[in-house]
Amino acid sequence: LINDPSGWVFKDPVDPVELGLPDYFDIVKHPMNLVLIEERLENGFYHDLGNIEKDVKLVFQNAILYNGENSDVGEIAKGMLSIFEKGYQALVSGVMPQSSVAGGVKLKDDEEAVLGNDDDVTEDLLKLENSPLSCSEKPDDDEVDIFDDESDK
């Protein structure tokens, strides 16, 4: 998603001062961005795919909430959300490939038809698939709420 031509809009944290958005934190209570999600993935923050899904959706839902769904940013966010949801559903339903060939992943024809040929989205989803998570894992009872971390604000 970061590598999507529109991904730059959601890549970094919103800087309300630089962008002249004094009410941003009044409206968006739980800011999220794609770089933070990527860092959390790399650092083993997530314990299941559901929390990743929540954070990715939050990025786009925040953009829609603040900008309005019919704004340019809102329209882009809806499109990115759709791309993510299709790929995520393919991942959790077992459509994503399970074997790799010479370091690359070979898609079956039916998998490629579902995923399309968007290499960047497929690459992002493969990162999720190859992360130490499982769709069947249940969250731990003592799992930390992602919104308790002061560094997210």
N, C-alpha and C positions, 0 to 999 in steps of 0.2 A: 504494500500500500504506500509506503514511503516513496518508492520509485515510480509510482503512477505519475503521469504528467500533472495531475492536480494534487498530488501528495504533499507538496511543499506547503500548502495552505494549512495542513494539520500536523506537520512535522514537529515544530517547536512549540514551546509554551507561548500562550498569548501574553504579550507585554502590553497591558492596558495603558501605561504611561506613554510608551512609544507610539501606540496606535490611537491615542486620544479617546480611550474608552473608560471614563471614570466609573461607570456603573457596572463594569464587567463582573467583578466579584460579588456584586449585589444580586446579579441574575444567575451567574454560573457558580454554583456552590462547590462543585467538585471538578476542578479543571483537570484535563487529561490531554496528552499529546502522544504522537506516534513514537517519538524518540524515547520518551519515558517508558512506554510499553516495551520497546526493543531492549532498553537497559534492564528492565525488570526480567525479561525473558533470559537475557544473558547472565544475570546474577541469581537465577533460580528463585525469584520472588514468588512466582505463581506455583500453586500446588495442584491446580487442575485447569482444564481448558475453559470451564465455565467462567472463571475469574478473568481470563484473557478476553473472552468474548464480551464480558461486561465492560471492561476497560476500552476495548476497541469501539464498541457501540457508544460508549460515553463520549469519546472524542467527537463523533459525528452528531450525536444528540445535543451536545453542548453548542456546537456550531449552529444547528437548527434553532435551538432555544434562543440564543442571543441574536442571531441575524434574521430569523424568520425563515420559514420553509420555502417561501417564494423568492427570497433574495438570491443573488448570484451565489453567495457562499452556501446558503441553504440548499440550493439545487445541486451544487457540487457535493455537499455532504450527503445528500440523499443518494446520489449516484455511487459514491464511495461506500456507503453503508450497504447498498445493494450488492456491490461487488464482493464485499466482505461476507455478507450473509450467504450468498451462493457458494462461495469457496468454503466457508466454515461448515455449512451443511454437508457439502461433499466430503469434507474431512471427517466429521463425526459419524457420517453414515457409512464410512468404510470405502468410499469411492477412491480416495487418494491411494496412490500406488504404494505397495509395501516392499518392493524390491528395487535395488539400484543396480545399474549396469555401468561398470567402469567409472564409478564415482558420480555418474549422472543418473537420473531417474527416467525409466522408460514407462511412458503412459500407454495403456491399452487404448484402442480406438474409441471405445465407449467412454472411458475416463476423459480423454481429450475432448470429446464432444461436450461433456458436461462442463469441464473446466474452461474450455475455449483454448486459445493459444496465447493468453496473456502470461508470458514468462515471469514477470515480476510478481503477480498475484500468486502464481503457482509456487514460486520460490519462497514467498512469505509463508504460505501454507505448509510447505515442506519443512520450514524451520519449526513451525508449530508441531508438526507430526513427529519430527526427530528430536524434539525437546523431551526431557525426562517426564513427560506427562502421559496420562492415559485417559481416554474418554470414560473408562469404566471406574476410574479412581473416585472415591468419595472424599470430600474435604474432611480434614481433621476437625474434631470438635473445638480444639483450641486455635484454629486458624485465625490469623490476624485480619481484621477488617481493613481493606485497602484504603479506607478513608480516614483512618486514625493516624496515619503518617503525616506529621506536620510539614514534611518536605514537599508534599503534593500541593500545598496552598500557595 
